[in-house]
Amino acid sequence: MLTTRILRKVVRTWPQLAAAVLAILMTSVPATANEGKTIVFVCLHGVVNSQMAAAYFNRAAQERGLPYTAVSRGIDLFRSVPVRIQDGLALDGLAPANTPQQLTVDDAAAASLVVAFDQVPAERRGPAGVAYWSGIPLGIDDYEATRDQIVRRIDALIPTLADETAGQQARAPTR
């Protein structure tokens, strides 16, 4: 009886544990750390919509062989990704993009693109341009609707990035 209860508890917590381990392994990826190009997704607290967008974007970019990596950043940072978001991502085979981090001017300046769900203060973005994805609900309130809208916008964004990448490769000198 005791063993059955323990096993049930382990089975219930396994997706959260797996998502947490993956998040730890991918922690604190600075926006400038990778060799490719960085897309910075920004939301108010850096733990809901921007985490969802970065996770779904990274999967789409990897599937299409694009040299982009997305990170999540926040304006008024919360310390952890809500369990509801972790669970939703885990059901789709994803983990949060990174541990919550505050947007810095350096992040914005180093990014190929900054996409925000909420207004980004000038002191956080510096001279970087910001594309705003307005009208998307808060993922904590309606995960599925938010996910679907984010994925649609990512699906519209990917071809423009693919075209840009192809154009840069065509202009690159050959040896």
Secondary structure, 3 states (H helix, E strand, C coil): CHHHHHHHHHHHHHHHHHHHHHHHHCCCCCCCCCCCEEEEEEECCCCCHHHHHHHHHHHHHHHCCCCEEEEEEECCCCCCCCHHHHHHHHHCCCCCCCCCCECCHHHHHHCCEEEECCCCCHHHHCCCCCEECCCCCCCCCCHHHHHHHHHHHHHHHHHHHHHHHHHHHHHCCCC
